[in-house]
Amino acid sequence: MATVAAILTVPCSASRRPKRSSQPRGCGSGSLSVRASSGANTVTLLDYGAGNVRSVRNAIRHLGFGIRDVQSPEDILAAERLVFPGVGAFGSAMDVLNSTGMADALREYIQRDRPFLGICLGLQLLFDSSEENGPVSGLGVIPGVVRRFDSSNDLIVPHIGWNALQITKDTPLLQGADGQHVYFVHSYHILPSDANRDWISSICNYGDSFISSISMGNVQAVQFHPEKSGATGLSILKKFLSPNSSGTKVPARRKASKLAKRVIACLDVRSNDKGDLVVTKGDQYDVRDHTSSKEVRNLGKPVDLASQYYIDGADEVSFLNITGFRDFPLGDLPMLEVLRCASEKVFVPLTVGGGIRDFTDANGRYYSSLEVASEYFRSGADKISIGSDAVYAAEAFLQTGVKTGKSSLEQISRVYGNQAVVVSIDPRRVYVKSQEDVPFKTVKVSTKGPSGEEYAWYQCTVNGGRDSRPIGAYELVKAVEELGAGEILLNCIDCDGQGCGFDIDLVKMVSDAVTIPVIASSGAGAVQHFSEVFEKTNASAALAAGIFHRKEVPILAVKEHLVNAGVEVGHGFGRARAGGAATASTVTGSPPQRNAIDIAYMDNDRLQPTGQRWMIR
């Protein structure tokens, strides 16, 4: 392992760091003392310590505003403008708000019709109660009960991804957002009713039409994440922060209609032999060059590549830490700095995986997996990915049938919600002559095995594919869904780095087996592979790495192909474009010219219109 000083050399170029006539329900009459607040360019942020609030902070600062943190109930009442980015479980949040006196302060602040923006759980907490681990009483400002999406009719839950807004009330906050994709990640929702109709400013359809935003006077709240919704989200956030502004300029785009399929860029990050953190890519999990030097493949710097993929239109960016930093104190883990820097530039969801487990550092300090995950969330991660630890937890659960509540998967999903927990699995195809040859779920494969076998099961592995385990992919995903996983990242060792397409047999088997989203990974080599996996399986997203790093297939080319194939896509595509068909280089996937593209990128700070094309400055 490289020295501490060398490994901590992390690429990061970012500098460090009108009144309503009626009163809302549930607002107490008691009054709290008010401390003066000043600063037109400062917003007050209520961070009660759960989840990734750093993303909201970064988005606010990106838009040119300072932040004052709430330390007491009086700070809430003194706020000129209050943002409440709720993350995690409903009951845990209400416990904190009630025990600190902030629940009453929030009710009084809203009763006074002060400028308020709730985000995600910050919207749900405004309602009467929630069924999540409950019933649990909410702030009681708006009539309604927060209920879980019904997965009994094959609805995939959590609702994760870019879905379309349908504006129902003319409000300055959502001006220009009708029919646009914004990013959702939640398992619970509120249905419209006669009692809350006057509050609703937009709805979204997922199984049923649910409330995606509310607006009454100066009180606003959204179920989606504006800080993770690219230019559209930043524009919404800026309109709240600066009501007299026009928001961030958002290029014209085609109208969204439903939940989009996601295209995810993955960055495998590890230290090279010099101790620098680099993005690499394996060939069936081998990341070293097949040359005499045997050096780790260096495909770029993590933060630089993540920033570029956001600009290119990736729906999410996923970091996989494939170096084991077992001797490091938790606060010094190099991936934490990568996340901090990336979250300052990337305004789509960030997932991090690798090393989410209990460990003891070289100083003898013990860290629980929950502590590790919490530090990742605080550093900028929106979701964490658990690998080997989840395999062991699934094996124990299948053997005993008992949920101990002690596994990393159970602990993290209980505190942060299952929508924040991804389980990454690394199966290997094992051919068999008959379905009765093994006690695991088998599939009839599209391509026969080396001895003409027509069936295969997929054996799960741990430790980066080095060690096989006595559990199949089907059995594993069923178990981890029961234990609290919110999403499956489905790799395939056989297809990794081959460029021959995703393992459709595997993806179909797994995506049919669970009611949580499945991300197809391993094997993408051409744009057609993305449309194939979406057309032939129930995958919610498709992930690629090497073809993006080597610029063999641009992300925009993938999205253009998907649109032409009739697949709904989200962030980074669908804007008005000059001309009709794509250039030949875009279609074939050969490297495009890097100084010009035919489609407007999301990050308008780096782009300027030049006639019919957009040029990178």
C-alpha positions as CSV (number, residue, x, y, z in Angstrom):
1,M,0.0,0.0,0.0
2,A,1.2,3.5,-0.8
3,T,2.2,5.9,1.9
4,V,-0.4,8.2,3.4
5,A,1.2,11.4,2.0
6,A,1.2,9.9,-1.5
7,I,-2.4,8.6,-1.5
8,L,-3.8,11.8,-0.1
9,T,-2.7,13.6,-3.3
10,V,-6.3,14.0,-4.6
11,P,-7.1,16.0,-7.7
12,C,-9.4,18.8,-6.7
13,S,-9.3,22.1,-8.5
14,A,-12.2,23.5,-6.5
15,S,-11.4,26.2,-3.9
16,R,-12.1,24.9,-0.4
17,R,-14.1,25.4,1.1
18,P,-48.0,38.1,-0.1
19,K,-49.9,36.8,3.1
20,R,-52.5,34.1,2.9
21,S,-56.0,34.8,4.2
22,S,-56.1,31.5,6.1
23,Q,-53.6,30.1,8.6
24,P,-51.9,26.7,8.0
25,R,-53.1,23.9,10.1
26,G,-51.1,22.7,13.1
27,C,-49.4,26.0,13.7
28,G,-49.2,26.6,17.4
29,S,-50.1,30.0,19.0
30,G,-47.1,30.0,21.3
31,S,-44.3,32.5,20.5
32,L,-40.5,32.0,20.7
33,S,-38.0,34.8,21.0
34,V,-36.5,36.1,17.7
35,R,-32.9,37.0,17.1
36,A,-32.1,39.5,14.3
37,S,-30.9,38.1,11.0
38,S,-29.3,40.0,8.2
39,G,-27.8,39.4,4.8
40,A,-29.8,39.5,1.5
41,N,-27.4,36.9,0.0
42,T,-27.5,34.5,2.9
43,V,-30.0,31.7,3.4
44,T,-30.6,29.8,6.6
45,L,-30.2,26.0,6.3
46,L,-31.9,23.5,8.7
47,D,-29.5,20.5,8.8
48,Y,-30.5,18.1,11.6
49,G,-27.6,15.7,10.8
50,A,-29.0,13.0,8.5
51,G,-28.0,12.2,4.9
52,N,-26.3,14.3,2.2
53,V,-27.0,17.9,2.9
54,R,-23.6,18.9,1.5
55,S,-25.1,18.7,-2.0
56,V,-27.7,21.4,-1.1
57,R,-24.9,23.5,0.5
58,N,-22.8,23.2,-2.7
59,A,-25.7,24.1,-4.9
60,I,-26.6,27.2,-2.8
61,R,-22.9,28.3,-2.9
62,H,-22.7,27.6,-6.6
63,L,-25.6,30.0,-7.1
64,G,-23.7,32.7,-5.2
65,F,-25.4,32.6,-1.8
66,G,-24.0,32.2,1.7
67,I,-25.3,29.8,4.4
68,R,-26.3,30.3,8.0
69,D,-26.8,27.1,9.9
70,V,-29.7,26.6,12.4
71,Q,-28.3,26.0,15.8
72,S,-31.5,26.7,17.8
73,P,-35.2,27.2,17.4
74,E,-34.6,31.0,17.5
75,D,-32.4,30.7,14.4
76,I,-35.4,29.4,12.5
77,L,-37.6,32.3,13.5
78,A,-34.8,34.8,12.7
79,A,-34.4,33.4,9.2
80,E,-35.0,35.7,6.2
81,R,-35.2,32.6,4.0
82,L,-35.2,29.0,5.2
83,V,-34.2,25.8,3.4
84,F,-35.1,22.5,5.0
85,P,-33.5,19.5,3.0
86,G,-34.9,16.6,4.9
87,V,-33.2,13.3,4.3
88,G,-33.7,9.9,5.9
89,A,-36.6,8.4,7.9
90,F,-39.7,10.3,8.8
91,G,-39.8,9.2,12.4
92,S,-36.2,9.9,13.1
93,A,-36.5,13.4,11.7
94,M,-39.6,14.2,13.8
95,D,-37.8,12.9,16.9
96,V,-35.0,15.3,16.4
97,L,-37.3,18.2,15.6
98,N,-39.5,17.6,18.6
99,S,-36.6,17.0,21.1
100,T,-34.9,20.2,20.0
101,G,-38.0,22.4,20.0
102,M,-37.5,23.0,16.2
103,A,-40.9,21.5,15.3
104,D,-42.7,24.3,17.1
105,A,-40.4,26.9,15.6
106,L,-41.0,25.5,12.1
107,R,-44.8,25.6,12.6
108,E,-44.6,29.2,13.8
109,Y,-42.2,30.2,10.9
110,I,-44.7,28.8,8.4
111,Q,-47.7,30.3,10.2
112,R,-46.0,33.7,9.7
113,D,-45.8,33.0,5.9
114,R,-42.0,33.4,5.9
115,P,-40.0,32.2,2.8
116,F,-39.6,28.4,3.2
117,L,-38.4,25.7,0.9
118,G,-38.7,22.0,2.0
119,I,-36.9,19.4,0.0
120,C,-37.9,15.7,-0.2
121,L,-38.5,14.7,3.5
122,G,-38.8,18.4,4.1
123,L,-42.0,18.3,2.1
124,Q,-43.4,15.1,3.7
125,L,-42.9,16.4,7.2
126,L,-45.3,19.2,6.6
127,F,-48.2,16.7,6.4
128,D,-50.3,15.2,9.2
129,S,-48.5,11.8,9.6
130,S,-46.6,9.0,7.9
131,E,-47.0,5.3,7.8
132,E,-43.2,4.8,7.6
133,N,-42.4,2.8,10.8
134,G,-45.6,4.3,12.2
135,P,-48.0,5.9,12.2
136,V,-45.8,8.9,13.1
137,S,-47.2,12.4,13.5
138,G,-45.8,15.1,11.3
139,L,-45.9,18.9,11.6
140,G,-49.5,18.9,10.7
141,V,-49.4,22.0,8.5
142,I,-51.0,20.3,5.4
143,P,-53.8,17.6,5.5
144,G,-52.6,14.2,4.3
145,V,-50.9,10.9,5.2
146,V,-47.5,9.9,3.8
147,R,-47.8,6.3,2.5
148,R,-45.5,3.9,0.8
149,F,-45.7,3.3,-3.0
150,D,-47.6,0.0,-3.7
151,S,-45.3,-2.5,-5.2
152,S,-47.9,-5.2,-5.4
153,N,-48.7,-4.3,-9.0
154,D,-45.1,-4.7,-10.2
155,L,-44.3,-1.1,-9.4
156,I,-40.6,-0.8,-8.8
157,V,-40.0,0.8,-5.3
158,P,-38.1,3.1,-4.4
159,H,-39.1,5.6,-7.1
160,I,-35.6,6.5,-8.3
161,G,-34.7,8.6,-11.3
162,W,-35.7,11.4,-13.5
163,N,-39.5,11.8,-13.8
164,A,-41.7,14.5,-15.4
165,L,-43.3,17.4,-13.6
166,Q,-46.9,18.3,-14.3
167,I,-47.6,21.8,-13.2
168,T,-51.1,22.3,-11.6
169,K,-50.7,25.8,-10.2
170,D,-49.0,28.8,-11.7
171,T,-46.1,29.6,-9.3
172,P,-42.9,31.6,-10.0
173,L,-40.8,28.8,-8.4
174,L,-41.7,26.3,-11.1
175,Q,-41.9,28.7,-14.1
176,G,-40.6,26.9,-17.1
177,A,-40.4,23.5,-15.4
178,D,-43.7,22.0,-16.7
179,G,-42.9,18.7,-18.5
180,Q,-39.3,18.7,-17.5
181,H,-37.4,15.9,-15.8
182,V,-36.3,16.3,-12.2
183,Y,-34.6,13.8,-9.9
184,F,-36.7,11.8,-7.4
185,V,-35.5,9.2,-4.9
186,H,-38.1,8.1,-2.4
187,S,-40.3,5.2,-1.3
188,Y,-43.1,7.2,0.3
189,H,-45.5,9.7,-1.2
190,I,-48.6,11.8,-0.6
191,L,-51.7,11.5,-2.8
192,P,-53.8,14.6,-3.7
193,S,-57.1,15.0,-2.0
194,D,-59.9,17.6,-1.6
195,A,-58.4,18.6,1.7
196,N,-54.9,19.5,0.4
197,R,-55.9,20.5,-3.2
198,D,-55.2,24.2,-2.6
199,W,-51.6,23.5,-1.6
200,I,-50.6,21.5,-4.7
201,S,-48.5,23.2,-7.3
202,S,-47.4,20.1,-9.3
203,I,-47.9,16.4,-9.5
204,C,-45.9,13.5,-10.9
205,N,-47.1,10.1,-12.1
206,Y,-45.6,6.9,-10.8
207,G,-48.3,4.2,-10.4
208,D,-50.6,7.0,-9.2
209,S,-50.4,10.7,-9.5
210,F,-48.7,11.9,-6.3
211,I,-47.9,15.4,-4.9
212,S,-44.5,16.5,-6.3
213,S,-44.6,20.1,-4.9
214,I,-46.7,22.4,-2.8
215,S,-47.0,26.2,-2.7
216,M,-49.0,28.5,-0.5
217,G,-47.9,32.1,-0.2
218,N,-44.2,32.1,0.7
219,V,-44.2,28.4,1.7
220,Q,-42.8,26.1,-0.9
221,A,-41.8,22.4,-0.8
222,V,-40.8,19.8,-3.4
223,Q,-40.6,16.0,-3.3
224,F,-37.8,15.9,-5.8
225,H,-34.2,17.1,-5.3
226,P,-33.5,20.4,-7.1
227,E,-29.8,20.2,-6.1
228,K,-29.5,16.9,-8.0
229,S,-31.7,17.9,-11.0
230,G,-29.1,19.6,-13.2
231,A,-29.9,23.0,-14.7
232,T,-33.6,22.6,-14.2
233,G,-33.2,22.0,-10.5
234,L,-30.6,24.8,-10.1
235,S,-33.0,27.2,-11.8
236,I,-35.8,26.3,-9.3
237,L,-33.4,26.7,-6.4
238,K,-32.2,30.1,-7.6
239,K,-35.8,31.3,-8.0
240,F,-36.4,30.6,-4.3
241,L,-33.1,32.2,-3.2
242,S,-33.6,35.2,-5.4
243,P,-37.3,35.7,-6.2
244,N,-36.6,38.7,-8.5
245,S,-34.2,36.7,-10.6
246,S,-35.1,34.7,-13.7
247,G,-33.3,31.6,-12.4
248,T,-30.5,29.8,-14.1
249,K,-30.9,29.7,-17.9
250,V,-32.2,26.3,-19.0
251,P,-31.9,25.3,-22.7
252,A,-35.1,24.4,-24.5
253,R,-35.8,20.6,-24.5
254,R,-38.3,18.1,-25.5
255,K,-41.2,17.6,-23.1
256,A,-40.8,14.7,-20.6
257,S,-43.7,12.3,-20.1
258,K,-42.6,9.6,-17.7
259,L,-39.9,8.1,-15.6
260,A,-36.7,8.0,-17.7
261,K,-34.2,5.2,-18.0
262,R,-30.9,6.2,-16.5
263,V,-27.4,6.2,-18.0
264,I,-24.8,6.1,-15.3
265,A,-21.1,6.7,-15.6
266,C,-19.0,4.6,-13.3
267,L,-15.5,5.5,-12.1
268,D,-13.3,2.7,-10.6
269,V,-10.9,4.6,-8.3
270,R,-7.7,3.2,-6.8
271,S,-4.2,4.2,-6.1
272,N,-1.6,3.5,-8.8
273,D,1.9,2.3,-8.0
274,K,3.0,5.9,-7.4
275,G,0.3,6.4,-4.8
276,D,-1.9,8.7,-6.8
277,L,-5.7,8.2,-7.0
278,V,-6.6,7.4,-10.6
279,V,-9.6,6.2,-12.5
280,T,-8.9,2.8,-14.0
281,K,-10.8,0.0,-15.7
282,G,-10.5,-3.7,-15.5
283,D,-10.7,-6.5,-18.0
284,Q,-12.7,-9.1,-16.2
285,Y,-11.6,-7.2,-13.0
286,D,-7.9,-7.1,-13.9
287,V,-6.9,-3.4,-13.8
288,R,-3.3,-3.8,-14.8
289,D,-1.9,-3.2,-18.4
290,H,-1.0,-6.4,-20.3
291,T,2.5,-5.0,-20.8
292,S,5.9,-5.7,-19.2
293,S,5.3,-2.7,-16.8
294,K,2.0,-4.2,-15.5
295,E,1.1,-0.7,-14.3
296,V,-2.5,0.1,-13.2
297,R,-4.4,1.6,-16.1
298,N,-4.7,5.3,-15.7
299,L,-7.7,6.7,-17.5
300,G,-7.9,10.1,-15.7
301,K,-8.4,12.0,-12.5
302,P,-11.6,11.1,-10.5
303,V,-13.0,14.6,-10.0
304,D,-12.1,15.9,-13.5
305,L,-13.9,12.9,-15.1
306,A,-16.9,13.1,-12.9
307,S,-17.3,16.8,-13.7
308,Q,-17.1,16.1,-17.4
309,Y,-19.6,13.3,-17.3
310,Y,-22.1,15.6,-15.5
311,I,-21.6,18.1,-18.3
312,D,-21.9,15.3,-20.9
313,G,-25.4,14.4,-19.5
314,A,-24.8,11.4,-17.2
315,D,-27.9,10.8,-15.0
316,E,-25.7,9.7,-12.1
317,V,-22.0,9.3,-11.4
318,S,-20.9,6.3,-9.4
319,F,-17.5,6.0,-7.7
320,L,-16.2,2.5,-6.8
321,N,-13.3,2.6,-4.4
322,I,-11.3,-0.6,-5.4
323,T,-8.4,0.2,-3.0
324,G,-8.7,-1.1,0.5
325,F,-7.6,1.7,2.9
326,R,-7.9,-0.5,6.0
327,D,-5.1,1.3,7.9
328,F,-6.5,4.8,7.5
329,P,-8.4,6.7,10.2
330,L,-11.9,7.3,8.9
331,G,-11.6,11.0,8.5
332,D,-8.5,10.7,6.3
333,L,-9.9,8.2,3.8
334,P,-8.9,9.6,0.3
335,M,-12.3,8.9,-1.2
336,L,-13.9,11.3,1.2
337,E,-11.9,14.2,-0.4
338,V,-12.8,12.9,-3.9
339,L,-16.5,13.1,-2.9
340,R,-16.2,16.6,-1.4
341,C,-14.6,17.9,-4.5
342,A,-16.9,16.2,-6.9
343,S,-20.0,17.3,-5.1
344,E,-19.0,20.9,-5.6
345,K,-19.1,20.5,-9.4
346,V,-21.6,17.6,-10.1
347,F,-25.3,18.4,-9.6
348,V,-26.6,14.9,-10.3
349,P,-26.6,12.0,-7.8
350,L,-23.3,10.6,-6.6
351,T,-23.0,7.0,-5.4
352,V,-19.9,5.6,-3.7
353,G,-19.0,2.0,-3.0
354,G,-16.1,0.0,-1.6
355,G,-15.1,-0.3,2.0
356,I,-18.6,0.1,3.5
357,R,-18.1,-2.2,6.4
358,D,-16.9,-2.4,10.0
359,F,-13.2,-2.0,10.3
360,T,-10.4,-1.2,12.7
361,D,-7.6,1.2,11.6
362,A,-3.9,1.0,12.4
363,N,-4.4,3.0,15.6
364,G,-6.8,0.4,16.9
365,R,-9.9,2.6,16.5
366,Y,-13.0,0.6,15.6
367,Y,-15.5,2.0,13.1
368,S,-18.9,0.6,12.4
369,S,-20.2,0.4,8.9
370,L,-22.9,3.0,9.9
371,E,-20.1,5.4,10.9
372,V,-18.3,4.8,7.6
373,A,-21.5,5.4,5.6
374,S,-22.4,8.5,7.6
375,E,-19.0,10.0,6.8
376,Y,-19.5,9.3,3.1
377,F,-23.0,10.9,3.2
378,R,-21.6,14.0,4.9
379,S,-18.9,14.2,2.3
380,G,-21.3,14.3,-0.6
381,A,-22.6,10.9,-1.4
382,D,-26.3,10.5,-2.1
383,K,-26.2,6.7,-2.1
384,I,-23.7,4.2,-0.8
385,S,-23.0,0.8,-2.4
386,I,-22.4,-2.3,-0.3
387,G,-20.6,-5.3,-1.8
388,S,-19.0,-8.2,0.0
389,D,-20.7,-7.3,3.4
390,A,-24.1,-7.7,1.8
391,V,-23.2,-11.1,0.5
392,Y,-22.3,-12.3,4.0
393,A,-25.5,-10.8,5.4
394,A,-27.6,-12.5,2.8
395,E,-26.0,-15.8,3.5
396,A,-26.6,-15.5,7.2
397,F,-30.3,-14.5,6.6
398,L,-31.0,-17.4,4.2
399,Q,-29.4,-19.8,6.7
400,T,-31.3,-18.6,9.8
401,G,-34.3,-16.7,8.4
402,V,-33.6,-14.1,11.1
403,K,-33.1,-10.4,10.6
404,T,-30.6,-9.4,13.3
405,G,-30.6,-5.7,12.5
406,K,-26.8,-5.7,12.9
407,S,-25.6,-6.1,9.3
408,S,-24.3,-3.0,7.6
409,L,-27.2,-3.2,5.1
410,E,-29.9,-3.2,7.8
411,Q,-28.3,-0.5,9.9
412,I,-27.7,1.9,7.1
413,S,-31.1,1.4,5.5
414,R,-32.9,1.8,8.9
415,V,-31.2,5.2,9.5
416,Y,-31.0,6.7,6.0
417,G,-33.8,4.8,4.2
418,N,-33.5,2.0,1.7
419,Q,-33.4,4.4,-1.2
420,A,-29.9,5.4,-0.1
421,V,-28.5,1.8,-0.1
422,V,-27.3,0.1,-3.2
423,V,-26.1,-3.5,-3.1
424,S,-23.4,-4.3,-5.7
425,I,-23.0,-7.9,-6.7
426,D,-20.3,-9.6,-8.8
427,P,-21.6,-12.9,-10.1
428,R,-19.9,-15.3,-12.4
429,R,-21.7,-17.6,-14.9
430,V,-21.5,-21.3,-14.2
431,Y,-22.8,-23.6,-16.9
432,V,-24.8,-26.8,-16.0
433,K,-26.4,-29.5,-18.1
434,S,-29.6,-29.5,-16.2
435,Q,-31.6,-27.2,-13.9
436,E,-31.6,-29.9,-11.3
437,D,-27.8,-30.0,-11.1
438,V,-27.6,-27.2,-8.5
439,P,-29.8,-25.9,-5.7
440,F,-29.7,-22.4,-7.1
441,K,-31.9,-20.6,-9.6
442,T,-30.8,-21.4,-13.2
443,V,-31.7,-19.8,-16.5
444,K,-31.7,-21.2,-20.0
445,V,-28.9,-19.2,-21.6
446,S,-29.0,-17.5,-25.0
447,T,-25.5,-18.8,-25.8
448,K,-24.7,-22.4,-24.9
449,G,-21.7,-23.3,-22.7
450,P,-18.4,-24.7,-23.9
451,S,-19.7,-28.3,-23.7
452,G,-23.1,-27.4,-25.2
453,E,-24.7,-26.7,-21.8
454,E,-28.1,-25.0,-22.1
455,Y,-28.4,-23.8,-18.5
456,A,-26.4,-21.7,-16.1
457,W,-26.5,-20.3,-12.6
458,Y,-24.7,-17.2,-11.5
459,Q,-22.4,-17.7,-8.5
460,C,-21.8,-14.6,-6.4
461,T,-18.3,-13.6,-5.4
462,V,-16.6,-11.3,-2.8
463,N,-13.4,-9.4,-2.6
464,G,-13.5,-8.0,-6.0
465,G,-14.4,-11.3,-7.7
466,R,-11.5,-13.2,-6.2
467,D,-13.5,-15.5,-3.9
468,S,-16.6,-17.5,-4.8
469,R,-19.4,-18.0,-2.4
470,P,-22.1,-20.7,-2.1
471,I,-25.0,-18.4,-3.1
472,G,-26.6,-17.5,-6.4
473,A,-27.4,-14.1,-7.8
474,Y,-31.1,-14.8,-7.7
475,E,-31.1,-16.0,-4.1
476,L,-28.8,-13.0,-3.1
477,V,-31.0,-10.3,-4.5
478,K,-34.2,-11.7,-3.0
479,A,-32.5,-11.8,0.4
480,V,-31.0,-8.3,0.3
481,E,-34.3,-6.8,-0.8
482,E,-35.8,-8.3,2.3
483,L,-32.9,-6.9,4.4
484,G,-33.4,-3.3,3.2
485,A,-31.6,-2.8,-0.1
486,G,-33.1,-0.1,-2.2
487,E,-31.3,-0.8,-5.5
488,I,-29.2,-3.5,-7.1
489,L,-26.0,-2.8,-9.1
490,L,-25.7,-6.0,-11.2
491,N,-22.2,-6.6,-12.5
492,C,-21.1,-9.7,-14.4
493,I,-17.5,-10.9,-14.2
494,D,-17.7,-12.8,-17.6
495,C,-18.8,-9.6,-19.5
496,D,-16.6,-7.1,-17.7
497,G,-14.4,-5.2,-20.2
498,Q,-15.5,-7.4,-23.2
499,G,-17.6,-4.8,-25.0
500,C,-20.0,-7.4,-26.3
501,G,-23.1,-6.2,-24.4
502,F,-24.7,-6.7,-21.1
503,D,-25.6,-10.3,-19.9
504,I,-29.2,-10.1,-20.9
505,D,-30.0,-13.5,-19.3
506,L,-28.6,-12.4,-16.0
507,V,-30.2,-8.9,-16.0
508,K,-33.6,-10.3,-17.0
509,M,-33.5,-13.0,-14.2
510,V,-32.6,-10.4,-11.5
511,S,-34.9,-7.6,-12.7
512,D,-37.8,-9.9,-12.8
513,A,-37.1,-11.3,-9.3
514,V,-37.2,-8.1,-7.3
515,T,-39.4,-5.0,-6.9
516,I,-36.5,-2.6,-6.4
517,P,-34.6,-0.9,-9.2
518,V,-31.8,-2.8,-11.0
519,I,-28.8,-1.2,-12.6
520,A,-27.3,-3.3,-15.5
521,S,-23.5,-3.2,-15.5
522,S,-20.6,-4.8,-17.3
523,G,-20.1,-5.4,-21.0
524,A,-21.4,-2.2,-22.8
525,G,-19.4,-1.6,-26.0
526,A,-21.9,0.2,-28.3
527,V,-25.0,2.4,-28.1
528,Q,-27.1,-0.5,-29.2
529,H,-26.3,-2.4,-26.0
530,F,-28.1,0.2,-23.9
531,S,-31.4,0.0,-25.9
532,E,-31.1,-3.8,-25.9
533,V,-31.0,-4.1,-22.2
534,F,-33.9,-1.7,-21.7
535,E,-36.0,-3.4,-24.3
536,K,-35.4,-7.0,-23.2
537,T,-35.3,-6.6,-19.4
538,N,-36.8,-4.6,-16.6
539,A,-33.6,-2.8,-15.8
540,S,-34.1,0.8,-14.6
541,A,-30.6,2.0,-15.5
542,A,-27.5,1.0,-17.4
543,L,-24.0,1.7,-16.3
544,A,-20.7,1.9,-18.2
545,A,-17.2,2.9,-17.6
546,G,-14.4,2.1,-20.1
547,I,-16.3,3.2,-23.2
548,F,-16.9,6.6,-21.6
549,H,-13.3,6.9,-20.2
550,R,-11.7,6.0,-23.5
551,K,-14.2,8.3,-25.4
552,E,-15.2,5.4,-27.6
553,V,-18.9,6.1,-27.1
554,P,-20.0,9.5,-25.8
555,I,-22.8,9.6,-23.2
556,L,-24.8,12.0,-25.5
557,A,-24.6,9.4,-28.3
558,V,-26.1,6.8,-26.0
559,K,-29.0,9.1,-25.1
560,E,-29.6,10.1,-28.7
561,H,-29.7,6.4,-29.7
562,L,-32.2,5.7,-26.9
563,V,-34.5,8.5,-27.9
564,N,-34.5,7.3,-31.5
565,A,-35.3,3.8,-30.1
566,G,-38.3,5.2,-28.3
567,V,-36.7,5.0,-24.8
568,E,-37.4,8.0,-22.4
569,V,-34.2,9.6,-21.2
570,G,-33.6,12.3,-18.6
571,H,-30.8,14.7,-17.8
572,G,-28.5,16.0,-20.5
573,F,-30.7,15.2,-23.5
574,G,-33.9,16.3,-25.2
575,R,-33.0,20.0,-25.7
576,A,-33.7,21.7,-28.9
577,R,-30.9,20.9,-31.3
578,A,-30.0,22.3,-34.6
579,G,-30.1,19.9,-37.5
580,G,-31.7,16.5,-37.7
581,A,-29.6,13.3,-37.7
582,A,-26.5,13.0,-35.7
583,T,-23.1,13.1,-37.2
584,A,-21.6,9.8,-38.3
585,S,-19.0,9.9,-35.6
586,T,-21.7,10.2,-33.0
587,V,-23.7,7.3,-34.2
588,T,-20.7,4.9,-34.6
589,G,-19.2,5.9,-31.3
590,S,-15.9,7.1,-32.7
591,P,-14.4,9.9,-30.6
592,P,-16.1,13.2,-31.3
593,Q,-14.5,16.6,-31.7
594,R,-14.0,17.8,-28.1
595,N,-14.4,21.5,-28.9
596,A,-18.0,21.4,-30.2
597,I,-21.2,19.3,-29.8
598,D,-24.5,19.4,-31.5
599,I,-26.5,19.2,-28.2
600,A,-26.5,21.8,-25.5
601,Y,-24.9,20.6,-22.2
602,M,-26.4,21.2,-18.8
603,D,-23.7,23.3,-17.3
604,N,-24.3,26.8,-18.8
605,D,-21.3,28.3,-17.0
606,R,-19.0,26.4,-19.3
607,L,-20.9,27.0,-22.6
608,Q,-21.8,29.8,-24.8
609,P,-24.2,29.7,-27.8
610,T,-22.5,30.1,-31.2
611,G,-25.2,30.0,-33.8
612,Q,-26.3,26.4,-34.3
613,R,-23.7,24.8,-32.1
614,W,-22.5,25.1,-28.5
615,M,-18.8,25.6,-27.9
616,I,-16.9,24.6,-24.8
617,R,-15.0,27.5,-23.4
